[in-house]
Amino acid sequence: MEKKIKIEKYTSEWENTFRCLSSIYQRKLGDLILSIEHVGSTSVKGLSAKPIIDIDIVIKNKHLLPPVIKGLEELGYYHEGDLGIKNREAFARINQNVPKDNEGTIWMEHHLYVCLQSSEELKRHLIFRDYLRGNIEAVRAYENLKRELARCTNDREFYTQGKGGFIESILKKFPKS
């Protein structure tokens, strides 16, 4: 049976969790990375969302990927490959205590990606996030769409596809660089 898609009211806990996770990645990976970006709906203040933190770790080039993979594996993640998206590598957790922090913290669900700075998917994430952060009307419209989709389905793929038209309508306002 498919799990119900749960949309929760925005909470500052999402930003706090991102900051804690980001700090762990920064300590572990240091100069290997350019930045750590909080993307997805939980990164937009006031936007209701599935309580899953989306994180993009940005690296300069693919030659840095092997040591980044090694560092993330030491924290308890495993590399899933690009999952069909060029210049973006996905990572999953072996359990809820990942990343390991020597305190046994149980972390909220999060999706972790390592993106080349040239990644089109990274650019899409940042453009969409930044647009929503500056446009309350778009936030409300997106939230209403997500709530309606969640009410109508438990199918995550259908839910994600249902958001696609809205996301594309925002992204097409910005020329590709």
N, C-alpha and C positions, 0 to 999 in steps of 0.2 A: 504494500500500500504506500502511496506517495505521501510524503510529509506535507502538511498544510504550510503554505507560504504565509509567513507572519510578518506584518509590517508594524513597526513600533514607532511611537512618537520620538522625535529627536531627543537625545540626551547628551550632555557634555561628557559623559563617561566614554563615549566613542572617541572623542578627541584625546582624552586622557590616556586611554588604552593605546591609541596610535603613538602618542609621545613616548610611552614606556617601551613599546615594541621598537620604535625608531631608535631609541637610546641603546637598546641591546644590539641592534644591527650595526649601528655606528661604532660601538665599542669593538665589535667582532671584526668588522670589515674595513674600518678606517679609511685609508687613502685609496682603497680599491673602488670606492663609489663616489659619484658626483653629488647625488642627493637621494633623499627618501621622500616619496610623495604619498600623501593620504589622498586617495581618489575614490570615486564611487559616491553613492548617496550619503554614507555616514560622514563624509568630509564636508557636507554643506549644512551649516547651522540652520536649524529650523525645519529641515526636510525629514519627514518620516521615512523609514527605510527598513529593509531586512537588517537585523542586527549582526552584520558581517562586515568587518573592516577590510577594505581593499587597499593594498599597499604596492606601490611600484618603486623598486630600488633601481636607480639609474646608474649605468656604467658607461664609460667612454667608448669602449670597443669590445669585440668578442674575445680578444686575447685575455681579457680580465675575467672572463666567465669561469674558467676552471678553478682559480683560487676562491672566487665568490661561492661557487657550488660547494667547495670543500668547507668553507667557513659556515655556510648555512647547514650543511650536514652535521657539523660539530654541534650546532645548536639543536639538532633533532629533526630537521626538515629533510625531505627527499625530493630529488629533482624529477619532475614529470616530463621534461622536454618542452617543446614550444606549443604543443597541443594545436598545431596548425596555424599559429599566428607568428609571422616572421619577426625576428628581433625581439621576441618576448618569451622568456622562459618561466614556466610555472613551477611552484614548489608546494608541497603538501606536508602536513605534520604527521608524525608517527603517533602522537596522542595529544591530549589537551594541555599537557605540561610543556609544550613546545611553543616558544623557544625556552630552552632550559636556562633557568636563572639562579640556580642553587638555593632557591627558596621554595620550590615546589608549587609555584604559582599555576593556577588553572586559568588559562587565557581564554578570552572569548573567541568565537570563531573568526578566522581571518583568511583572506586569500592573499598570497604573496607571489609577486612576479619580479623578475629581474629583466629590465629593459635596456637595450642600447639607447643612447641619447638620440639616435636617429630613428628610433622606432615610430612608425605611423600610429600604432595602437597607443603608445605613450602620449603622443601629441593629441590624439582624440580624447583620451582620458583628461588631460590637463585643460584642453579647450572647453570641454563640456562642464567640468567642475568649475572652472573660473567663470563661465557664463552664468551658471546657476547661482554662484556666490554673489553675483551682482544683479540678479534679476528675480525679484520676489514673485512676480506674476508667473514666470516660468517654473519656479519652485512649486507653487500651488498647483499649476496644471500638471506637472510631472507627478506630484504626490497623489493627486486625484486619479490619474491614469494608473499608477501603481496599485492603489487601493482597489480600484475596480478590477484590475487584472487578478489580484490576489483573491478577491471575493469570488471570481468566476472560475478559477482553476487551481489545482494543486500541482500542475505540470510546470516544473521550473523552466524547461525549454520554451514552452508556449509563453510563459510569463516574460522571459527574456526577449523573445521575438516580438511580443506585444509592445515592448518599450522601444523597439528599434526604430520605428517610424518617427517617434518624437525626438529621439536622440539625433537621427539623421537630419531632421528639420532644423535643429540647432546647428549642427556641424556644417551644413551647407552654407550657412551665413558667413563662414570663414574660409577664405581661399586657401588651398593647399600650398604649403611653403616648400 
